[in-house]
Amino acid sequence: MTASGEHPPQSWAFLGVGDPFQVVHDEQRGLLAVAGTPTHGRATPVAVYDSRSFTRRALVRSRFPVHALASTLGARCSQ
């Protein structure tokens, strides 16, 4: 993972997903995907952020635990 010129705030609380459990940085798209810590009986938050400005692009709450994250950029098929 390559760090951008800007740094996130002092704590990870700005992410809104609790403690980060899984993190994936897609350098080509400039995106950062973060899955929060799973809690018993609650949905697991998964969010996507701009890796330069840390602006949230998407947030979903999975009813299933998140065990892995991956960028699918390389899996695209050209037509």
C-alpha positions, 0 to 999 in steps of 0.5 A, a space after each residue: 500500500 502506498 501512502 497518499 500525500 495526505 494523512 487520515 485524521 488522528 484516529 480511525 473513528 472518522 471511518 464510521 465503521 468502528 475498528 478497522 478489521 480488513 483494509 484494501 487499497 486500490 492504487 489505480 482507482 484511488 480507493 480504500 475499502 474498509 471492513 469494520 470489526 464484526 460484532 455479535 448480532 449486528 451487521 458488519 459495516 463495509 465502506 469505500 473511501 477516496 484514498 486521497 481525501 478520505 471522502 466516503 463513496 459507499 457504505 453497506 452493512 453486511 449481515 454476514 461477517 467479512 473475512 476478506 476484501 479484495 480489489 476486482 480491478 484485475 478481474 475485469 474482462 475487456 470486450 
